[in-house]
């Protein structure tokens, strides 16, 4: 079953869509089956993967209201195991249409449940606002990745974001909402302010902070204009290498759940332990040999030459004298 991850920060311009597009691409490169749902009416993730929004085409809007099945919405990318469900301007009107619909917070979740078993990862590119679309995305997700720009304004909104996540976790989300971690974006190693903000977040952020920091990179800015992720535009750039490391950190989060267990730990307390016969040690083997009854001595008059096969027609070979 897929890990459904929402990439969200209510502040715009924090590399949210860039993180969605490129993190998904590197996970696909690792052999994972990945689906990216562009849930932002601006449709930047769609155009960044070569599928610009078109009013006459099906989009996530139609899936949200049950007007189309997921398989009719999925668009291919250059990776065979990396798919996209595009957005469109219709999604902006969904805010009004959702108001009077029962269970309006669960529409995206109901849609994603249809394809959870098809993918390993499902990413939701969230709009930079707090609305019914945002609530739908947070309710549908199992986890959230928070891009945090190395800027004071972005850090100030982080506490408000955590309050929103807590409210959704307690009051709306059925399975709960886990914070996978915050990732520093547009990080400048030569700028003291970037390091100061990173240290402040490390001291005050109550959840995981990814070790990978996404630097400012011209390759990350140029790649969307070609409709492809940075791995296909400039794989040797600092931005590309950073998202590759971030993908490995995401995969590493699954390690505890798949840790090796000894056979004795795999039995439940209620089940009786299997009966096994211990292997004999050397002393036991010697004791068994010594304790085995010895054959009765033969009569002196009886020799090996007197023994004959039961079948009189069977010839006696030389090998019989060595048995």
PyMOL commands that set and color helices and strands:
alter all, ss='L'
color gray80, all
select helices_A, chain A and resi 16-29+44-48+60-64+70-73+90-97+104-112+116-118+132-140+152-171+192-204+218-226+230-233+238-252+255-258+263-266+282-291+304-306+318-322
alter helices_A, ss='H'
color red, helices_A
select strands_A, chain A and resi 3-7+34-38+74-76+82-85+121-125+143-149+178-187+209-215
alter strands_A, ss='S'
color yellow, strands_A
deselect
rebuild
show_as cartoon
